[in-house]
Amino acid sequence: MIPLIALIVIVCFAVYFLSGQNEKKIIERVIIDRALLEENVLFYSKLNPGDKQQFEKDVSDFLTDVKITGIDTIAEELDRHLIAAAAIIPIFYFKQWKYHNLQEVFLYSDSINMNFESTGNTDRNILGMVGAGVYDGKMFLSKHSLRTGFDNKSDKSNTAIHEFVHLIDKADGDTDGIPAILIDKTFVLPWLDLIQEQMQQIAKNKSDISPYATMNKAEFLSVAAEYFFERPDLLESKHPKLYAMLKQIFAPS
C-alpha cells in the first residue's frame, strides 16, 4: 500500500501537471480580431451571430494548428486572418473537419516561379500552390493575390480558397476533382457529367467560368468553388445546375 504522504505528493503533482497543461492551451489559443473578419471577409459578415461565433472558433483553431510563415514579406494579422478564413469557408458546414494534410503556409509578397523566387522576370506565374513530395503538407501563397481575392467583392476568384479546395480534394489521396470526403457517392457520377458539360461550354466560349477550369477536373472543382463562394447569386443565376451541385457538396442542408 502506498504511504499516505507519498499518495498526497502524487496527487499534488498530477493536479499541478494537468493544470499546467490547461494553462498552456489557454496561452497558445489564438485571439481573433472580429473587426478584421467583419471588414474583409464577406462570407463571415453575412453569417448570423451564432454562426459568426463558430467561424471565429474555427479560424482560431486553424491558426493554432497551422504555422504561417512570411518568406520575403511579413505575415501580418490581416494576412493570417484571411488565410484562415479561406481555409474555413469551404468546410464551414463540416464541423469536425481539420486540415490534417497541412502544417505550414508560406506567404510571399507576390507571384513566384517553380524555384520559389518572387523577384525577377523568370516565369513568375504561380499565385498559389499546394506542395507535393518533399513539400507535402505545405502551401505557397502570394500576399498580393490573397488580399486581392478578398478585396474585390465583384469578381469570381479567390486564390486562397482555390488552394484550400485543392487540399480538400487531396484529402482522400487523389487530387481528381472529386472531394470524396464531402460528396455523397450518389452524386459522383452526376458531378462528373456536369464537369464534362461545363468544360465543353467553356471551350466553346459560351461560359463566364474561367478557362483555367478546363485544365483538368481538379482545377474545375477549385475554380467553380471560387465562383460559388465569391458570387453565389450570380452563379445560381447563370449556372443553376452547377450552383445546386456545389451547394450539395459544400453546404448540404
KEGUSE-769974 format. One record per residue (C-alpha): residue number from 0; x, y, z. Coordinates in Angstrom, 1 decimal. Example, Ala and Ser with C-alpha at 12.3 -4.5 7.8 and 13.67 -1.06 7.14 Angstrom:
   i   east  north     up
   0   12.3   -4.5    7.8
   1   13.7   -1.1    7.1
//
This chain:
   i   east  north     up
   0    0.0    0.0    0.0
   1    1.3    3.5   -0.9
   2    2.1    5.5    2.2
   3   -0.3    8.4    2.8
   4    2.4   11.1    2.3
   5    3.6    9.6   -1.0
   6    0.0    9.4   -2.2
   7   -0.5   13.1   -1.4
   8    2.6   14.0   -3.3
   9    1.5   12.0   -6.3
  10   -2.0   13.7   -6.3
  11   -0.5   17.2   -6.0
  12    1.9   16.5   -8.8
  13   -0.9   15.3  -11.1
  14   -3.1   18.3  -10.3
  15   -0.1   20.7  -11.0
  16    0.7   18.9  -14.2
  17   -2.8   18.9  -15.6
  18   -3.5   22.5  -14.6
  19   -0.2   23.5  -16.3
  20   -1.3   21.7  -19.4
  21   -4.6   23.6  -19.4
  22   -2.9   26.9  -18.8
  23   -0.6   26.1  -21.8
  24   -3.6   25.5  -24.0
  25   -5.2   28.8  -23.0
  26   -2.0   30.8  -23.6
  27   -1.5   29.2  -27.0
  28   -5.0   29.8  -28.2
  29   -5.1   32.5  -30.9
  30   -7.2   35.5  -30.3
  31   -9.4   36.5  -33.2
  32   -9.8   40.1  -34.4
  33  -13.6   40.2  -35.2
  34  -13.2   43.6  -36.9
  35  -10.7   42.3  -39.4
  36  -13.1   39.5  -40.3
  37  -16.1   41.8  -40.5
  38  -14.4   44.3  -42.7
  39  -12.6   41.9  -45.0
  40  -14.5   38.6  -45.2
  41  -17.9   38.9  -46.9
  42  -18.8   35.3  -46.1
  43  -18.3   36.0  -42.4
  44  -20.2   39.3  -42.4
  45  -23.3   37.6  -43.8
  46  -23.5   35.0  -41.0
  47  -25.9   35.2  -38.1
  48  -24.4   35.8  -34.6
  49  -24.2   32.2  -33.7
  50  -22.5   31.1  -36.9
  51  -20.1   34.0  -36.5
  52  -19.0   32.7  -33.2
  53  -18.5   29.2  -34.7
  54  -16.5   30.8  -37.6
  55  -14.3   32.7  -35.2
  56  -13.6   29.5  -33.2
  57  -12.8   27.6  -36.4
  58  -10.4   30.4  -37.5
  59   -8.7   30.4  -34.1
  60   -8.3   26.6  -34.2
  61   -6.8   26.8  -37.7
  62   -4.3   29.5  -36.7
  63   -3.4   27.4  -33.6
  64   -2.8   24.3  -35.6
  65   -1.1   25.7  -38.8
  66    2.0   27.7  -39.0
  67    2.1   30.8  -41.3
  68    5.5   32.0  -42.3
  69    6.3   35.1  -44.3
  70    9.2   34.5  -46.7
  71   10.0   37.8  -48.3
  72    7.3   39.7  -46.6
  73    5.7   40.0  -43.1
  74    2.7   37.8  -42.4
  75    0.5   40.5  -40.8
  76   -2.5   39.8  -38.7
  77   -4.7   40.7  -41.7
  78   -2.9   38.1  -43.8
  79   -3.2   35.4  -41.1
  80   -6.9   36.1  -40.7
  81   -7.5   36.0  -44.4
  82   -5.6   32.7  -44.9
  83   -7.6   31.1  -42.0
  84  -10.9   32.5  -43.4
  85  -10.1   31.0  -46.8
  86   -9.4   27.7  -45.1
  87  -12.7   27.7  -43.1
  88  -15.1   29.0  -45.8
  89  -15.2   25.8  -47.9
  90  -15.6   23.4  -44.9
  91  -17.6   25.7  -42.6
  92  -20.6   23.3  -42.6
  93  -18.5   20.3  -41.8
  94  -17.9   20.9  -38.1
  95  -15.4   18.1  -37.5
  96  -13.1   18.9  -40.4
  97   -9.4   19.5  -39.9
  98   -6.7   20.1  -42.4
  99   -4.6   17.1  -41.4
 100   -2.7   17.4  -44.7
 101   -1.4   20.9  -44.0
 102    1.3   22.0  -41.5
 103    2.5   25.3  -42.8
 104    1.6   28.1  -45.2
 105    4.5   30.1  -46.8
 106    3.5   33.7  -47.7
 107    5.3   35.5  -50.5
 108    5.0   39.2  -51.4
 109    3.9   38.4  -55.0
 110    3.7   35.6  -57.5
 111    6.6   33.0  -57.6
 112    8.2   30.6  -60.1
 113    8.9   26.9  -59.8
 114   12.1   27.8  -57.9
 115   10.1   29.7  -55.3
 116   11.6   33.0  -56.5
 117    9.3   36.1  -56.1
 118   11.6   38.6  -57.9
 119   12.8   39.0  -61.4
 120   11.1   38.1  -64.7
 121   11.6   34.4  -64.7
 122    8.1   33.0  -65.3
 123    6.7   34.1  -62.0
 124    3.1   32.9  -62.7
 125    2.3   31.0  -59.6
 126   -0.2   32.8  -57.3
 127   -0.8   29.8  -55.1
 128    0.2   26.2  -54.9
 129   -0.3   23.1  -52.7
 130    3.1   21.4  -52.2
 131    3.8   17.8  -53.1
 132    6.7   15.4  -52.5
 133    9.2   17.0  -50.1
 134    6.8   19.9  -49.9
 135    3.9   17.8  -48.9
 136    1.9   19.5  -46.1
 137    3.0   22.9  -47.3
 138    1.1   25.7  -49.1
 139    2.5   28.6  -51.0
 140    0.5   31.8  -51.4
 141    1.1   35.3  -52.8
 142    0.2   38.1  -50.4
 143   -1.0   40.3  -53.2
 144   -3.3   37.6  -54.6
 145   -4.5   36.7  -51.1
 146   -5.6   40.3  -50.4
 147   -7.0   40.9  -53.9
 148   -9.1   37.8  -53.5
 149  -10.9   39.3  -50.5
 150  -10.7   43.0  -51.6
 151  -12.5   42.6  -54.8
 152  -16.2   41.8  -54.0
 153  -17.4   41.7  -57.6
 154  -15.1   39.2  -59.2
 155  -15.4   35.4  -59.2
 156  -11.9   34.5  -58.0
 157  -10.1   33.9  -54.7
 158   -6.7   32.3  -54.9
 159   -6.5   31.2  -51.3
 160   -9.9   29.5  -51.4
 161   -8.9   27.9  -54.7
 162   -5.8   26.3  -53.0
 163   -7.7   25.1  -49.9
 164  -10.2   23.4  -52.1
 165   -7.3   21.5  -53.7
 166   -6.3   20.4  -50.2
 167   -9.9   19.2  -49.5
 168   -9.8   17.4  -52.8
 169   -6.4   15.8  -52.0
 170   -7.6   14.6  -48.5
 171   -8.8   11.3  -49.9
 172   -5.4   10.6  -51.5
 173   -6.3   11.8  -55.1
 174   -6.5   15.3  -56.4
 175   -9.0   14.4  -59.0
 176  -11.9   16.9  -58.7
 177  -14.0   14.5  -56.6
 178  -13.8   15.6  -52.9
 179  -14.8   12.2  -51.7
 180  -14.9   13.2  -48.0
 181  -17.6   15.8  -48.8
 182  -19.6   14.5  -51.7
 183  -22.1   11.7  -51.3
 184  -21.3    8.7  -53.6
 185  -24.7    9.1  -55.3
 186  -23.6   12.5  -56.6
 187  -20.2   11.5  -58.0
 188  -21.4   10.4  -61.5
 189  -23.8   13.4  -61.9
 190  -20.9   15.6  -60.8
 191  -18.5   14.2  -63.4
 192  -21.2   14.5  -66.1
 193  -21.7   18.1  -65.1
 194  -18.0   18.9  -65.2
 195  -17.8   17.5  -68.7
 196  -20.8   19.5  -69.8
 197  -19.4   22.7  -68.3
 198  -16.0   22.2  -69.7
 199  -17.5   21.9  -73.2
 200  -19.4   25.2  -72.7
 201  -16.2   26.9  -71.6
 202  -14.2   25.5  -74.6
 203  -16.9   26.9  -76.9
 204  -16.6   30.3  -75.2
 205  -20.2   30.0  -74.1
 206  -19.5   30.4  -70.3
 207  -18.3   33.1  -67.9
 208  -16.3   30.5  -65.9
 209  -12.6   31.0  -66.2
 210  -11.0   28.9  -69.0
 211   -8.4   27.7  -66.4
 212  -11.2   25.3  -65.2
 213  -10.7   23.2  -68.3
 214   -7.1   22.3  -67.3
 215   -8.5   19.2  -65.5
 216  -11.2   18.1  -63.2
 217   -9.3   19.2  -60.1
 218   -8.9   22.7  -61.4
 219  -12.5   22.8  -62.5
 220  -13.6   22.0  -58.9
 221  -11.4   24.7  -57.4
 222  -12.3   27.4  -60.0
 223  -16.0   26.6  -59.6
 224  -15.7   26.7  -55.8
 225  -14.2   30.2  -56.0
 226  -17.2   31.3  -58.1
 227  -19.6   29.6  -55.7
 228  -18.2   31.3  -52.6
 229  -17.4   34.7  -54.2
 230  -20.5   35.3  -56.3
 231  -23.2   32.7  -55.2
 232  -26.1   34.7  -56.5
 233  -24.5   35.2  -59.9
 234  -23.6   31.5  -60.2
 235  -27.1   30.5  -59.3
 236  -28.5   32.8  -61.9
 237  -26.1   31.8  -64.7
 238  -25.4   28.2  -63.9
 239  -28.3   26.8  -61.7
 240  -27.3   23.1  -62.1
 241  -23.7   23.8  -61.1
 242  -24.8   26.0  -58.2
 243  -27.1   23.3  -56.9
 244  -24.4   20.6  -57.1
 245  -21.8   22.8  -55.4
 246  -24.3   23.7  -52.7
 247  -24.8   19.9  -52.1
 248  -21.0   19.5  -51.8
 249  -20.0   22.4  -49.7
 250  -23.2   23.4  -47.8
 251  -25.6   20.4  -47.7
 252  -28.8   21.1  -45.8
//
